[in-house]
């Protein structure tokens, strides 16, 4: 069972080509959502960073590297 916040305004909206299905968690860096591509049915987890983290180029650059490495087959 996935934790969700019914009053979260992003649930049911779109981020890029993906529909926000539910909220998976929240921490110091931001909020993690389960998203689904409507045509492909592919599900992913997306982390939206807080304003403080998003403003710091050192933290976002390091985070982008970790994401790229996790997506490399």
Secondary structure, 3 states (H helix, E strand, C coil): CCCCCCCCCCCCCEECCEEEEEEEEECCCEEEEEEEECCCCCEEEEEEECHHHHHCHHHHHHHHHHHHHHHCC
